[in-house]
């Protein structure tokens, strides 16, 4: 199975877009610690929400869920699902 030119173009576009965003944001974030850690407190609520959701898809989350189910059987999923409620409250 080989990739087509369109596949390579999409991959290249993704890398260029990601690198561009990183360069633009790095210039802004270097001003002071408030910009670096809190984005100057100007980040919209929906972007913060996406950031929180994206964090749950990190590499350690599947390991956590697997371990919860291994230790507590399927009932261990309640611990994981409770994160939804507590995350919304915070």
PDB file of N, CA, C and O in Angstrom, chain B, residues numbered from 101:
ATOM      1  N   UNK B 101       0.853  -1.168   0.000  1.00  0.00           N
ATOM      2  CA  UNK B 101       0.000   0.000   0.000  1.00  0.00           C
ATOM      3  C   UNK B 101       0.901   1.235   0.000  1.00  0.00           C
ATOM      4  O   UNK B 101       1.806   1.351   0.827  1.00  0.00           O
ATOM      5  N   UNK B 102       0.654   2.133  -0.911  1.00  0.00           N
ATOM      6  CA  UNK B 102       1.471   3.346  -0.986  1.00  0.00           C
ATOM      7  C   UNK B 102       0.577   4.574  -0.887  1.00  0.00           C
ATOM      8  O   UNK B 102      -0.620   4.521  -1.170  1.00  0.00           O
ATOM      9  N   UNK B 103       1.178   5.658  -0.485  1.00  0.00           N
ATOM     10  CA  UNK B 103       0.440   6.914  -0.350  1.00  0.00           C
ATOM     11  C   UNK B 103       0.416   7.650  -1.683  1.00  0.00           C
ATOM     12  O   UNK B 103       1.366   7.581  -2.463  1.00  0.00           O
ATOM     13  N   UNK B 104      -0.671   8.347  -1.930  1.00  0.00           N
ATOM     14  CA  UNK B 104      -0.775   9.132  -3.157  1.00  0.00           C
ATOM     15  C   UNK B 104      -0.215  10.542  -2.908  1.00  0.00           C
ATOM     16  O   UNK B 104       0.145  10.897  -1.785  1.00  0.00           O
ATOM     17  N   UNK B 105      -0.157  11.309  -3.957  1.00  0.00           N
ATOM     18  CA  UNK B 105       0.331  12.690  -3.843  1.00  0.00           C
ATOM     19  C   UNK B 105      -0.603  13.503  -2.946  1.00  0.00           C
ATOM     20  O   UNK B 105      -0.147  14.361  -2.192  1.00  0.00           O
ATOM     21  N   UNK B 106      -1.893  13.238  -3.025  1.00  0.00           N
ATOM     22  CA  UNK B 106      -2.858  13.937  -2.169  1.00  0.00           C
ATOM     23  C   UNK B 106      -2.592  13.636  -0.692  1.00  0.00           C
ATOM     24  O   UNK B 106      -2.678  14.532   0.148  1.00  0.00           O
ATOM     25  N   UNK B 107      -2.274  12.394  -0.378  1.00  0.00           N
ATOM     26  CA  UNK B 107      -1.949  12.022   1.003  1.00  0.00           C
ATOM     27  C   UNK B 107      -0.739  12.799   1.501  1.00  0.00           C
ATOM     28  O   UNK B 107      -0.752  13.345   2.605  1.00  0.00           O
ATOM     29  N   UNK B 108       0.311  12.845   0.677  1.00  0.00           N
ATOM     30  CA  UNK B 108       1.512  13.585   1.062  1.00  0.00           C
ATOM     31  C   UNK B 108       1.214  15.081   1.203  1.00  0.00           C
ATOM     32  O   UNK B 108       1.765  15.739   2.085  1.00  0.00           O
ATOM     33  N   UNK B 109       0.358  15.612   0.352  1.00  0.00           N
ATOM     34  CA  UNK B 109      -0.002  17.029   0.435  1.00  0.00           C
ATOM     35  C   UNK B 109      -0.754  17.331   1.731  1.00  0.00           C
ATOM     36  O   UNK B 109      -0.509  18.357   2.366  1.00  0.00           O
ATOM     37  N   UNK B 110      -1.657  16.452   2.121  1.00  0.00           N
ATOM     38  CA  UNK B 110      -2.406  16.642   3.369  1.00  0.00           C
ATOM     39  C   UNK B 110      -1.474  16.568   4.564  1.00  0.00           C
ATOM     40  O   UNK B 110      -1.584  17.378   5.485  1.00  0.00           O
ATOM     41  N   UNK B 111      -0.570  15.619   4.565  1.00  0.00           N
ATOM     42  CA  UNK B 111       0.401  15.491   5.661  1.00  0.00           C
ATOM     43  C   UNK B 111       1.291  16.729   5.734  1.00  0.00           C
ATOM     44  O   UNK B 111       1.529  17.259   6.820  1.00  0.00           O
ATOM     45  N   UNK B 112       1.783  17.190   4.589  1.00  0.00           N
ATOM     46  CA  UNK B 112       2.641  18.381   4.557  1.00  0.00           C
ATOM     47  C   UNK B 112       1.870  19.607   5.036  1.00  0.00           C
ATOM     48  O   UNK B 112       2.403  20.415   5.797  1.00  0.00           O
ATOM     49  N   UNK B 113       0.617  19.752   4.597  1.00  0.00           N
ATOM     50  CA  UNK B 113      -0.210  20.880   5.030  1.00  0.00           C
ATOM     51  C   UNK B 113      -0.398  20.861   6.539  1.00  0.00           C
ATOM     52  O   UNK B 113      -0.319  21.904   7.188  1.00  0.00           O
ATOM     53  N   UNK B 114      -0.643  19.693   7.099  1.00  0.00           N
ATOM     54  CA  UNK B 114      -0.824  19.568   8.541  1.00  0.00           C
ATOM     55  C   UNK B 114       0.421  20.023   9.296  1.00  0.00           C
ATOM     56  O   UNK B 114       0.327  20.778  10.263  1.00  0.00           O
ATOM     57  N   UNK B 115       1.598  19.555   8.845  1.00  0.00           N
ATOM     58  CA  UNK B 115       2.840  19.935   9.516  1.00  0.00           C
ATOM     59  C   UNK B 115       3.135  21.426   9.376  1.00  0.00           C
ATOM     60  O   UNK B 115       3.571  22.061  10.336  1.00  0.00           O
ATOM     61  N   UNK B 116       2.903  21.989   8.195  1.00  0.00           N
ATOM     62  CA  UNK B 116       3.135  23.427   7.999  1.00  0.00           C
ATOM     63  C   UNK B 116       2.163  24.242   8.866  1.00  0.00           C
ATOM     64  O   UNK B 116       2.566  25.225   9.488  1.00  0.00           O
ATOM     65  N   UNK B 117       0.912  23.844   8.908  1.00  0.00           N
ATOM     66  CA  UNK B 117      -0.076  24.546   9.732  1.00  0.00           C
ATOM     67  C   UNK B 117       0.296  24.475  11.209  1.00  0.00           C
ATOM     68  O   UNK B 117       0.260  25.489  11.907  1.00  0.00           O
ATOM     69  N   UNK B 118       0.649  23.294  11.686  1.00  0.00           N
ATOM     70  CA  UNK B 118       1.017  23.125  13.087  1.00  0.00           C
ATOM     71  C   UNK B 118       2.258  23.937  13.437  1.00  0.00           C
ATOM     72  O   UNK B 118       2.305  24.583  14.484  1.00  0.00           O
ATOM     73  N   UNK B 119       3.255  23.906  12.573  1.00  0.00           N
ATOM     74  CA  UNK B 119       4.477  24.672  12.808  1.00  0.00           C
ATOM     75  C   UNK B 119       4.188  26.177  12.794  1.00  0.00           C
ATOM     76  O   UNK B 119       4.727  26.914  13.619  1.00  0.00           O
ATOM     77  N   UNK B 120       3.356  26.633  11.879  1.00  0.00           N
ATOM     78  CA  UNK B 120       3.005  28.058  11.804  1.00  0.00           C
ATOM     79  C   UNK B 120       2.300  28.521  13.070  1.00  0.00           C
ATOM     80  O   UNK B 120       2.628  29.573  13.618  1.00  0.00           O
ATOM     81  N   UNK B 121       1.353  27.757  13.525  1.00  0.00           N
ATOM     82  CA  UNK B 121       0.643  28.107  14.756  1.00  0.00           C
ATOM     83  C   UNK B 121       1.625  28.157  15.921  1.00  0.00           C
ATOM     84  O   UNK B 121       1.564  29.069  16.746  1.00  0.00           O
ATOM     85  N   UNK B 122       2.519  27.194  15.993  1.00  0.00           N
ATOM     86  CA  UNK B 122       3.509  27.162  17.073  1.00  0.00           C
ATOM     87  C   UNK B 122       4.413  28.377  17.062  1.00  0.00           C
ATOM     88  O   UNK B 122       4.705  28.934  18.119  1.00  0.00           O
ATOM     89  N   UNK B 123       4.862  28.800  15.889  1.00  0.00           N
ATOM     90  CA  UNK B 123       5.740  29.969  15.792  1.00  0.00           C
ATOM     91  C   UNK B 123       4.998  31.237  16.190  1.00  0.00           C
ATOM     92  O   UNK B 123       5.535  32.066  16.924  1.00  0.00           O
ATOM     93  N   UNK B 124       3.773  31.392  15.712  1.00  0.00           N
ATOM     94  CA  UNK B 124       2.991  32.592  16.039  1.00  0.00           C
ATOM     95  C   UNK B 124       2.704  32.663  17.536  1.00  0.00           C
ATOM     96  O   UNK B 124       2.863  33.718  18.150  1.00  0.00           O
ATOM     97  N   UNK B 125       2.288  31.559  18.116  1.00  0.00           N
ATOM     98  CA  UNK B 125       1.938  31.547  19.538  1.00  0.00           C
ATOM     99  C   UNK B 125       3.178  31.686  20.416  1.00  0.00           C
ATOM    100  O   UNK B 125       3.115  32.299  21.482  1.00  0.00           O
ATOM    101  N   UNK B 126       4.292  31.129  19.986  1.00  0.00           N
ATOM    102  CA  UNK B 126       5.507  31.220  20.808  1.00  0.00           C
ATOM    103  C   UNK B 126       5.989  32.658  20.938  1.00  0.00           C
ATOM    104  O   UNK B 126       6.530  33.028  21.980  1.00  0.00           O
ATOM    105  N   UNK B 127       5.810  33.467  19.922  1.00  0.00           N
ATOM    106  CA  UNK B 127       6.197  34.879  20.010  1.00  0.00           C
ATOM    107  C   UNK B 127       5.324  35.607  21.035  1.00  0.00           C
ATOM    108  O   UNK B 127       5.806  36.455  21.786  1.00  0.00           O
ATOM    109  N   UNK B 128       4.044  35.265  21.051  1.00  0.00           N
ATOM    110  CA  UNK B 128       3.124  35.921  21.978  1.00  0.00           C
ATOM    111  C   UNK B 128       3.316  35.428  23.401  1.00  0.00           C
ATOM    112  O   UNK B 128       3.194  36.208  24.346  1.00  0.00           O
ATOM    113  N   UNK B 129       3.613  34.153  23.568  1.00  0.00           N
ATOM    114  CA  UNK B 129       3.689  33.577  24.906  1.00  0.00           C
ATOM    115  C   UNK B 129       4.954  33.953  25.653  1.00  0.00           C
ATOM    116  O   UNK B 129       5.024  33.780  26.870  1.00  0.00           O
ATOM    117  N   UNK B 130       5.951  34.463  24.952  1.00  0.00           N
ATOM    118  CA  UNK B 130       7.211  34.789  25.595  1.00  0.00           C
ATOM    119  C   UNK B 130       7.235  36.130  26.302  1.00  0.00           C
ATOM    120  O   UNK B 130       8.257  36.504  26.878  1.00  0.00           O
ATOM    121  N   UNK B 131       6.130  36.862  26.271  1.00  0.00           N
ATOM    122  CA  UNK B 131       6.105  38.195  26.875  1.00  0.00           C
ATOM    123  C   UNK B 131       6.283  38.163  28.383  1.00  0.00           C
ATOM    124  O   UNK B 131       7.166  38.825  28.928  1.00  0.00           O
ATOM    125  N   UNK B 132       5.442  37.393  29.051  1.00  0.00           N
ATOM    126  CA  UNK B 132       5.532  37.281  30.512  1.00  0.00           C
ATOM    127  C   UNK B 132       4.894  35.966  30.941  1.00  0.00           C
ATOM    128  O   UNK B 132       4.368  35.222  30.114  1.00  0.00           O
ATOM    129  N   UNK B 133       4.943  35.688  32.241  1.00  0.00           N
ATOM    130  CA  UNK B 133       4.436  34.398  32.725  1.00  0.00           C
ATOM    131  C   UNK B 133       2.924  34.287  32.599  1.00  0.00           C
ATOM    132  O   UNK B 133       2.405  33.184  32.426  1.00  0.00           O
ATOM    133  N   UNK B 134       2.204  35.402  32.682  1.00  0.00           N
ATOM    134  CA  UNK B 134       0.755  35.354  32.511  1.00  0.00           C
ATOM    135  C   UNK B 134       0.392  34.909  31.096  1.00  0.00           C
ATOM    136  O   UNK B 134      -0.535  34.122  30.905  1.00  0.00           O
ATOM    137  N   UNK B 135       1.117  35.408  30.120  1.00  0.00           N
ATOM    138  CA  UNK B 135       0.881  34.980  28.745  1.00  0.00           C
ATOM    139  C   UNK B 135       1.244  33.513  28.567  1.00  0.00           C
ATOM    140  O   UNK B 135       0.537  32.774  27.882  1.00  0.00           O
ATOM    141  N   UNK B 136       2.338  33.093  29.179  1.00  0.00           N
ATOM    142  CA  UNK B 136       2.819  31.724  28.992  1.00  0.00           C
ATOM    143  C   UNK B 136       1.867  30.703  29.613  1.00  0.00           C
ATOM    144  O   UNK B 136       1.500  29.724  28.964  1.00  0.00           O
ATOM    145  N   UNK B 137       1.466  30.925  30.866  1.00  0.00           N
ATOM    146  CA  UNK B 137       0.655  29.939  31.569  1.00  0.00           C
ATOM    147  C   UNK B 137      -0.844  30.132  31.380  1.00  0.00           C
ATOM    148  O   UNK B 137      -1.590  29.154  31.409  1.00  0.00           O
ATOM    149  N   UNK B 138      -1.302  31.353  31.188  1.00  0.00           N
ATOM    150  CA  UNK B 138      -2.740  31.623  31.157  1.00  0.00           C
ATOM    151  C   UNK B 138      -3.225  32.222  29.845  1.00  0.00           C
ATOM    152  O   UNK B 138      -4.394  32.588  29.726  1.00  0.00           O
ATOM    153  N   UNK B 139      -2.354  32.323  28.875  1.00  0.00           N
ATOM    154  CA  UNK B 139      -2.689  32.915  27.581  1.00  0.00           C
ATOM    155  C   UNK B 139      -3.257  34.315  27.758  1.00  0.00           C
ATOM    156  O   UNK B 139      -4.141  34.733  27.011  1.00  0.00           O
ATOM    157  N   UNK B 140      -2.744  35.038  28.754  1.00  0.00           N
ATOM    158  CA  UNK B 140      -3.206  36.399  28.991  1.00  0.00           C
ATOM    159  C   UNK B 140      -4.653  36.476  29.444  1.00  0.00           C
ATOM    160  O   UNK B 140      -5.266  37.543  29.415  1.00  0.00           O
ATOM    161  N   UNK B 141      -5.193  35.351  29.859  1.00  0.00           N
ATOM    162  CA  UNK B 141      -6.602  35.237  30.270  1.00  0.00           C
ATOM    163  C   UNK B 141      -7.569  35.676  29.170  1.00  0.00           C
ATOM    164  O   UNK B 141      -8.647  36.195  29.459  1.00  0.00           O
ATOM    165  N   UNK B 142      -7.189  35.471  27.928  1.00  0.00           N
ATOM    166  CA  UNK B 142      -8.032  35.871  26.798  1.00  0.00           C
ATOM    167  C   UNK B 142      -8.522  34.689  25.973  1.00  0.00           C
ATOM    168  O   UNK B 142      -9.142  34.889  24.929  1.00  0.00           O
ATOM    169  N   UNK B 143      -8.264  33.479  26.409  1.00  0.00           N
ATOM    170  CA  UNK B 143      -8.655  32.301  25.641  1.00  0.00           C
ATOM    171  C   UNK B 143     -10.171  32.099  25.759  1.00  0.00           C
ATOM    172  O   UNK B 143     -10.703  32.137  26.868  1.00  0.00           O
ATOM    173  N   UNK B 144     -10.873  31.886  24.646  1.00  0.00           N
ATOM    174  CA  UNK B 144     -12.329  31.691  24.711  1.00  0.00           C
ATOM    175  C   UNK B 144     -12.694  30.378  25.410  1.00  0.00           C
ATOM    176  O   UNK B 144     -11.907  29.432  25.433  1.00  0.00           O
ATOM    177  N   UNK B 145     -13.886  30.344  25.971  1.00  0.00           N
ATOM    178  CA  UNK B 145     -14.326  29.195  26.762  1.00  0.00           C
ATOM    179  C   UNK B 145     -14.343  27.914  25.936  1.00  0.00           C
ATOM    180  O   UNK B 145     -13.991  26.849  26.442  1.00  0.00           O
ATOM    181  N   UNK B 146     -14.747  28.005  24.679  1.00  0.00           N
ATOM    182  CA  UNK B 146     -14.854  26.791  23.867  1.00  0.00           C
ATOM    183  C   UNK B 146     -13.480  26.203  23.576  1.00  0.00           C
ATOM    184  O   UNK B 146     -13.340  24.983  23.487  1.00  0.00           O
ATOM    185  N   UNK B 147     -12.457  27.054  23.424  1.00  0.00           N
ATOM    186  CA  UNK B 147     -11.116  26.541  23.186  1.00  0.00           C
ATOM    187  C   UNK B 147     -10.557  25.881  24.446  1.00  0.00           C
ATOM    188  O   UNK B 147      -9.854  24.875  24.359  1.00  0.00           O
ATOM    189  N   UNK B 148     -10.861  26.436  25.600  1.00  0.00           N
ATOM    190  CA  UNK B 148     -10.471  25.800  26.857  1.00  0.00           C
ATOM    191  C   UNK B 148     -11.137  24.430  27.002  1.00  0.00           C
ATOM    192  O   UNK B 148     -10.509  23.469  27.447  1.00  0.00           O
ATOM    193  N   UNK B 149     -12.413  24.354  26.622  1.00  0.00           N
ATOM    194  CA  UNK B 149     -13.127  23.081  26.680  1.00  0.00           C
ATOM    195  C   UNK B 149     -12.514  22.040  25.765  1.00  0.00           C
ATOM    196  O   UNK B 149     -12.344  20.886  26.160  1.00  0.00           O
ATOM    197  N   UNK B 150     -12.177  22.442  24.532  1.00  0.00           N
ATOM    198  CA  UNK B 150     -11.517  21.520  23.613  1.00  0.00           C
ATOM    199  C   UNK B 150     -10.181  21.057  24.174  1.00  0.00           C
ATOM    200  O   UNK B 150      -9.803  19.895  24.023  1.00  0.00           O
ATOM    201  N   UNK B 151      -9.472  21.968  24.818  1.00  0.00           N
ATOM    202  CA  UNK B 151      -8.182  21.621  25.407  1.00  0.00           C
ATOM    203  C   UNK B 151      -8.344  20.581  26.509  1.00  0.00           C
ATOM    204  O   UNK B 151      -7.551  19.644  26.602  1.00  0.00           O
ATOM    205  N   UNK B 152      -9.366  20.744  27.343  1.00  0.00           N
ATOM    206  CA  UNK B 152      -9.598  19.770  28.414  1.00  0.00           C
ATOM    207  C   UNK B 152      -9.964  18.401  27.844  1.00  0.00           C
ATOM    208  O   UNK B 152      -9.490  17.373  28.327  1.00  0.00           O
ATOM    209  N   UNK B 153     -10.809  18.397  26.816  1.00  0.00           N
ATOM    210  CA  UNK B 153     -11.204  17.126  26.204  1.00  0.00           C
ATOM    211  C   UNK B 153     -10.007  16.466  25.525  1.00  0.00           C
ATOM    212  O   UNK B 153      -9.830  15.252  25.626  1.00  0.00           O
ATOM    213  N   UNK B 154      -9.191  17.251  24.840  1.00  0.00           N
ATOM    214  CA  UNK B 154      -8.016  16.692  24.166  1.00  0.00           C
ATOM    215  C   UNK B 154      -7.052  16.082  25.169  1.00  0.00           C
ATOM    216  O   UNK B 154      -6.371  15.104  24.862  1.00  0.00           O
ATOM    217  N   UNK B 155      -6.990  16.652  26.359  1.00  0.00           N
ATOM    218  CA  UNK B 155      -6.105  16.120  27.385  1.00  0.00           C
ATOM    219  C   UNK B 155      -6.513  14.714  27.797  1.00  0.00           C
ATOM    220  O   UNK B 155      -5.660  13.902  28.153  1.00  0.00           O
ATOM    221  N   UNK B 156      -7.819  14.416  27.753  1.00  0.00           N
ATOM    222  CA  UNK B 156      -8.271  13.086  28.160  1.00  0.00           C
ATOM    223  C   UNK B 156      -7.925  12.014  27.139  1.00  0.00           C
ATOM    224  O   UNK B 156      -8.061  10.824  27.424  1.00  0.00           O
ATOM    225  N   UNK B 157      -7.482  12.415  25.962  1.00  0.00           N
ATOM    226  CA  UNK B 157      -7.096  11.447  24.947  1.00  0.00           C
ATOM    227  C   UNK B 157      -5.589  11.213  24.919  1.00  0.00           C
ATOM    228  O   UNK B 157      -5.054  10.697  23.938  1.00  0.00           O
ATOM    229  N   UNK B 158      -4.916  11.587  25.981  1.00  0.00           N
ATOM    230  CA  UNK B 158      -3.473  11.404  26.031  1.00  0.00           C
ATOM    231  C   UNK B 158      -3.140   9.919  26.135  1.00  0.00           C
ATOM    232  O   UNK B 158      -4.035   9.083  26.258  1.00  0.00           O
ATOM    233  N   UNK B 159      -1.875   9.602  26.087  1.00  0.00           N
ATOM    234  CA  UNK B 159      -1.471   8.201  26.046  1.00  0.00           C
ATOM    235  C   UNK B 159      -1.686   7.472  27.363  1.00  0.00           C
ATOM    236  O   UNK B 159      -1.788   6.245  27.375  1.00  0.00           O
ATOM    237  N   UNK B 160      -1.758   8.197  28.471  1.00  0.00           N
ATOM    238  CA  UNK B 160      -1.920   7.502  29.741  1.00  0.00           C
ATOM    239  C   UNK B 160      -3.375   7.171  30.059  1.00  0.00           C
ATOM    240  O   UNK B 160      -3.631   6.308  30.899  1.00  0.00           O
ATOM    241  N   UNK B 161      -4.328   7.827  29.415  1.00  0.00           N
ATOM    242  CA  UNK B 161      -5.738   7.605  29.727  1.00  0.00           C
ATOM    243  C   UNK B 161      -6.200   6.192  29.393  1.00  0.00           C
ATOM    244  O   UNK B 161      -6.853   5.573  30.234  1.00  0.00           O
ATOM    245  N   UNK B 162      -5.901   5.644  28.217  1.00  0.00           N
ATOM    246  CA  UNK B 162      -6.310   4.255  27.973  1.00  0.00           C
ATOM    247  C   UNK B 162      -5.718   3.287  28.995  1.00  0.00           C
ATOM    248  O   UNK B 162      -6.369   2.314  29.378  1.00  0.00           O
ATOM    249  N   UNK B 163      -4.487   3.550  29.440  1.00  0.00           N
ATOM    250  CA  UNK B 163      -3.894   2.691  30.466  1.00  0.00           C
ATOM    251  C   UNK B 163      -4.650   2.804  31.789  1.00  0.00           C
ATOM    252  O   UNK B 163      -4.864   1.800  32.469  1.00  0.00           O
ATOM    253  N   UNK B 164      -5.051   4.013  32.154  1.00  0.00           N
ATOM    254  CA  UNK B 164      -5.821   4.209  33.382  1.00  0.00           C
ATOM    255  C   UNK B 164      -7.150   3.471  33.320  1.00  0.00           C
ATOM    256  O   UNK B 164      -7.512   2.751  34.251  1.00  0.00           O
ATOM    257  N   UNK B 165      -7.876   3.652  32.220  1.00  0.00           N
ATOM    258  CA  UNK B 165      -9.187   3.003  32.085  1.00  0.00           C
ATOM    259  C   UNK B 165      -9.033   1.486  32.088  1.00  0.00           C
ATOM    260  O   UNK B 165      -9.825   0.787  32.720  1.00  0.00           O
ATOM    261  N   UNK B 166      -8.042   0.980  31.403  1.00  0.00           N
ATOM    262  CA  UNK B 166      -7.810  -0.462  31.390  1.00  0.00           C
ATOM    263  C   UNK B 166      -7.526  -0.987  32.785  1.00  0.00           C
ATOM    264  O   UNK B 166      -8.033  -2.041  33.169  1.00  0.00           O
ATOM    265  N   UNK B 167      -6.721  -0.262  33.543  1.00  0.00           N
ATOM    266  CA  UNK B 167      -6.405  -0.687  34.902  1.00  0.00           C
ATOM    267  C   UNK B 167      -7.635  -0.612  35.801  1.00  0.00           C
ATOM    268  O   UNK B 167      -7.837  -1.491  36.640  1.00  0.00           O
ATOM    269  N   UNK B 168      -8.458   0.424  35.640  1.00  0.00           N
ATOM    270  CA  UNK B 168      -9.685   0.527  36.447  1.00  0.00           C
ATOM    271  C   UNK B 168     -10.612  -0.657  36.186  1.00  0.00           C
ATOM    272  O   UNK B 168     -11.183  -1.226  37.116  1.00  0.00           O
ATOM    273  N   UNK B 169     -10.754  -1.021  34.919  1.00  0.00           N
ATOM    274  CA  UNK B 169     -11.617  -2.162  34.580  1.00  0.00           C
ATOM    275  C   UNK B 169     -10.988  -3.467  35.044  1.00  0.00           C
ATOM    276  O   UNK B 169     -11.701  -4.368  35.485  1.00  0.00           O
ATOM    277  N   UNK B 170      -9.669  -3.588  34.954  1.00  0.00           N
ATOM    278  CA  UNK B 170      -8.995  -4.812  35.408  1.00  0.00           C
ATOM    279  C   UNK B 170      -9.186  -5.014  36.906  1.00  0.00           C
ATOM    280  O   UNK B 170      -9.417  -6.137  37.356  1.00  0.00           O
ATOM    281  N   UNK B 171      -9.091  -3.936  37.680  1.00  0.00           N
ATOM    282  CA  UNK B 171      -9.209  -4.053  39.128  1.00  0.00           C
ATOM    283  C   UNK B 171     -10.649  -4.196  39.607  1.00  0.00           C
ATOM    284  O   UNK B 171     -10.919  -4.921  40.564  1.00  0.00           O
ATOM    285  N   UNK B 172     -11.581  -3.498  38.937  1.00  0.00           N
ATOM    286  CA  UNK B 172     -12.960  -3.438  39.445  1.00  0.00           C
ATOM    287  C   UNK B 172     -13.997  -4.003  38.483  1.00  0.00           C
ATOM    288  O   UNK B 172     -15.191  -3.778  38.679  1.00  0.00           O
ATOM    289  N   UNK B 173     -13.593  -4.704  37.486  1.00  0.00           N
ATOM    290  CA  UNK B 173     -14.445  -5.203  36.406  1.00  0.00           C
ATOM    291  C   UNK B 173     -15.127  -4.020  35.723  1.00  0.00           C
ATOM    292  O   UNK B 173     -14.632  -2.895  35.790  1.00  0.00           O
ATOM    293  N   UNK B 174     -16.230  -4.262  35.083  1.00  0.00           N
ATOM    294  CA  UNK B 174     -16.902  -3.209  34.322  1.00  0.00           C
ATOM    295  C   UNK B 174     -17.370  -2.076  35.242  1.00  0.00           C
ATOM    296  O   UNK B 174     -17.516  -0.939  34.791  1.00  0.00           O
ATOM    297  N   UNK B 175     -17.602  -2.368  36.506  1.00  0.00           N
ATOM    298  CA  UNK B 175     -18.023  -1.325  37.446  1.00  0.00           C
ATOM    299  C   UNK B 175     -16.943  -0.253  37.608  1.00  0.00           C
ATOM    300  O   UNK B 175     -17.241   0.862  38.036  1.00  0.00           O
ATOM    301  N   UNK B 176     -15.707  -0.575  37.275  1.00  0.00           N
ATOM    302  CA  UNK B 176     -14.637   0.413  37.340  1.00  0.00           C
ATOM    303  C   UNK B 176     -14.828   1.559  36.372  1.00  0.00           C
ATOM    304  O   UNK B 176     -14.229   2.621  36.538  1.00  0.00           O
ATOM    305  N   UNK B 177     -15.663   1.354  35.358  1.00  0.00           N
ATOM    306  CA  UNK B 177     -15.951   2.441  34.423  1.00  0.00           C
ATOM    307  C   UNK B 177     -16.694   3.585  35.096  1.00  0.00           C
ATOM    308  O   UNK B 177     -16.627   4.720  34.623  1.00  0.00           O
ATOM    309  N   UNK B 178     -17.405   3.312  36.193  1.00  0.00           N
ATOM    310  CA  UNK B 178     -18.104   4.393  36.894  1.00  0.00           C
ATOM    311  C   UNK B 178     -17.116   5.439  37.398  1.00  0.00           C
ATOM    312  O   UNK B 178     -17.433   6.628  37.426  1.00  0.00           O
ATOM    313  N   UNK B 179     -15.934   5.011  37.793  1.00  0.00           N
ATOM    314  CA  UNK B 179     -14.908   5.966  38.231  1.00  0.00           C
ATOM    315  C   UNK B 179     -14.550   6.880  37.064  1.00  0.00           C
ATOM    316  O   UNK B 179     -14.466   8.098  37.218  1.00  0.00           O
ATOM    317  N   UNK B 180     -14.344   6.286  35.913  1.00  0.00           N
ATOM    318  CA  UNK B 180     -13.993   7.052  34.726  1.00  0.00           C
ATOM    319  C   UNK B 180     -15.129   7.975  34.310  1.00  0.00           C
ATOM    320  O   UNK B 180     -14.898   9.138  33.979  1.00  0.00           O
ATOM    321  N   UNK B 181     -16.359   7.457  34.326  1.00  0.00           N
ATOM    322  CA  UNK B 181     -17.502   8.275  33.910  1.00  0.00           C
ATOM    323  C   UNK B 181     -17.788   9.389  34.908  1.00  0.00           C
ATOM    324  O   UNK B 181     -18.345  10.421  34.536  1.00  0.00           O
ATOM    325  N   UNK B 182     -17.418   9.195  36.164  1.00  0.00           N
ATOM    326  CA  UNK B 182     -17.613  10.246  37.165  1.00  0.00           C
ATOM    327  C   UNK B 182     -16.723  11.452  36.864  1.00  0.00           C
ATOM    328  O   UNK B 182     -17.039  12.573  37.265  1.00  0.00           O
ATOM    329  N   UNK B 183     -15.610  11.226  36.158  1.00  0.00           N
ATOM    330  CA  UNK B 183     -14.745  12.344  35.772  1.00  0.00           C
ATOM    331  C   UNK B 183     -15.503  13.345  34.910  1.00  0.00           C
ATOM    332  O   UNK B 183     -15.214  14.541  34.945  1.00  0.00           O
ATOM    333  N   UNK B 184     -16.475  12.860  34.135  1.00  0.00           N
ATOM    334  CA  UNK B 184     -17.271  13.752  33.305  1.00  0.00           C
ATOM    335  C   UNK B 184     -18.017  14.760  34.174  1.00  0.00           C
ATOM    336  O   UNK B 184     -17.995  15.961  33.905  1.00  0.00           O
ATOM    337  N   UNK B 185     -18.671  14.264  35.211  1.00  0.00           N
ATOM    338  CA  UNK B 185     -19.425  15.166  36.100  1.00  0.00           C
ATOM    339  C   UNK B 185     -18.511  16.109  36.852  1.00  0.00           C
ATOM    340  O   UNK B 185     -18.773  17.310  36.920  1.00  0.00           O
ATOM    341  N   UNK B 186     -17.447  15.580  37.413  1.00  0.00           N
ATOM    342  CA  UNK B 186     -16.544  16.434  38.183  1.00  0.00           C
ATOM    343  C   UNK B 186     -15.820  17.412  37.269  1.00  0.00           C
ATOM    344  O   UNK B 186     -15.531  18.536  37.679  1.00  0.00           O
ATOM    345  N   UNK B 187     -15.525  17.010  36.051  1.00  0.00           N
ATOM    346  CA  UNK B 187     -14.885  17.928  35.106  1.00  0.00           C
ATOM    347  C   UNK B 187     -15.797  19.074  34.718  1.00  0.00           C
ATOM    348  O   UNK B 187     -15.354  20.214  34.578  1.00  0.00           O
ATOM    349  N   UNK B 188     -17.084  18.765  34.545  1.00  0.00           N
ATOM    350  CA  UNK B 188     -18.034  19.826  34.228  1.00  0.00           C
ATOM    351  C   UNK B 188     -18.209  20.794  35.390  1.00  0.00           C
ATOM    352  O   UNK B 188     -18.387  21.995  35.187  1.00  0.00           O
ATOM    353  N   UNK B 189     -18.159  20.269  36.602  1.00  0.00           N
ATOM    354  CA  UNK B 189     -18.327  21.135  37.766  1.00  0.00           C
ATOM    355  C   UNK B 189     -17.133  22.045  37.984  1.00  0.00           C
ATOM    356  O   UNK B 189     -17.284  23.170  38.460  1.00  0.00           O
ATOM    357  N   UNK B 190     -15.951  21.565  37.639  1.00  0.00           N
ATOM    358  CA  UNK B 190     -14.774  22.421  37.819  1.00  0.00           C
ATOM    359  C   UNK B 190     -14.634  23.364  36.666  1.00  0.00           C
ATOM    360  O   UNK B 190     -13.702  24.167  36.635  1.00  0.00           O
TER     361      UNK B 190
END
